[in-house]
């Protein structure tokens, strides 16, 4: 309980700019899969953006979105090679 009280006291000592910076950093991390998808997987970027909202509450789901965002063009790149070898 003392740790919570100490955290609360530190939180109350922050000014508005510091709180704004913290909220901005949280939003950037929360929607990082959508930003990555805009570059690496633009075909699914809008679906990943929508999925970021609830996935931010779960580290496992957030990591899954990062994998989905990073592997978008990889599948397209190697799809033809796999078809040729089959």
C-alpha positions as CSV (number, residue, x, y, z in Angstrom):
1,X,0.0,0.0,0.0
2,X,2.9,2.3,0.7
3,X,4.2,1.9,-2.8
4,X,0.8,3.0,-4.2
5,X,0.8,6.0,-1.9
6,X,4.3,6.9,-3.1
7,X,3.3,6.5,-6.8
8,X,0.2,8.7,-6.2
9,X,2.3,11.4,-4.6
10,X,4.7,11.4,-7.5
11,X,1.8,11.5,-9.9
12,X,0.3,14.5,-8.2
13,X,3.6,16.4,-8.4
14,X,3.6,16.3,-12.2
15,X,2.7,19.5,-14.1
16,X,0.5,19.6,-17.2
17,X,3.3,19.4,-19.7
18,X,4.8,16.3,-18.1
19,X,1.4,14.6,-18.1
20,X,0.9,15.5,-21.7
21,X,4.3,14.0,-22.7
22,X,3.4,10.8,-20.8
23,X,0.0,10.6,-22.5
24,X,1.6,11.2,-25.9
25,X,4.2,8.5,-25.3
26,X,1.5,6.0,-24.2
27,X,-0.6,6.8,-27.3
28,X,2.4,6.3,-29.6
29,X,3.2,2.9,-28.1
30,X,-0.4,1.9,-28.0
31,X,-0.8,2.6,-31.8
32,X,2.7,1.6,-32.8
33,X,1.4,-1.5,-34.7
34,X,-0.9,0.8,-36.8
35,X,2.1,3.0,-37.6
36,X,4.2,0.1,-38.6
37,X,1.4,-1.4,-40.7
38,X,1.0,1.9,-42.6
39,X,4.5,1.3,-43.9
40,X,4.9,-2.4,-44.1
41,X,1.4,-3.7,-44.5
42,X,-0.8,-1.0,-46.0
43,X,-3.5,-3.4,-47.2
44,X,-4.4,-4.3,-43.6
45,X,-3.5,-1.0,-41.9
46,X,-7.1,0.0,-41.2
47,X,-7.9,-3.3,-39.6
48,X,-4.8,-3.2,-37.5
49,X,-5.7,0.4,-36.5
50,X,-9.1,-0.7,-35.3
51,X,-7.6,-3.7,-33.5
52,X,-5.1,-1.5,-31.6
53,X,-7.8,-0.1,-29.4
54,X,-8.7,-3.3,-27.5
55,X,-5.3,-4.9,-28.0
56,X,-3.6,-2.1,-26.0
57,X,-4.9,-3.7,-22.9
58,X,-3.2,-7.0,-23.6
59,X,0.5,-7.4,-24.2
60,X,0.0,-10.7,-26.0
61,X,-2.6,-9.2,-28.4
62,X,-0.4,-6.1,-28.9
63,X,2.5,-8.3,-29.8
64,X,0.3,-10.3,-32.2
65,X,-0.6,-7.0,-33.9
66,X,3.0,-6.1,-34.3
67,X,3.7,-9.4,-36.0
68,X,0.7,-8.9,-38.3
69,X,1.9,-5.4,-39.1
70,X,5.5,-6.5,-39.8
71,X,4.7,-9.5,-42.0
72,X,2.3,-8.0,-44.5
73,X,4.5,-7.7,-47.5
74,X,6.6,-10.7,-46.6
75,X,3.7,-13.1,-47.5
76,X,3.2,-11.3,-50.8
77,X,7.0,-11.4,-51.5
78,X,7.4,-15.1,-51.1
79,X,4.0,-16.3,-52.3
80,X,5.2,-16.6,-55.9
81,X,8.3,-18.6,-54.8
82,X,6.2,-21.0,-52.9
83,X,3.9,-21.5,-55.8
84,X,6.8,-22.2,-58.2
85,X,8.3,-24.9,-55.9
86,X,5.0,-26.7,-55.5
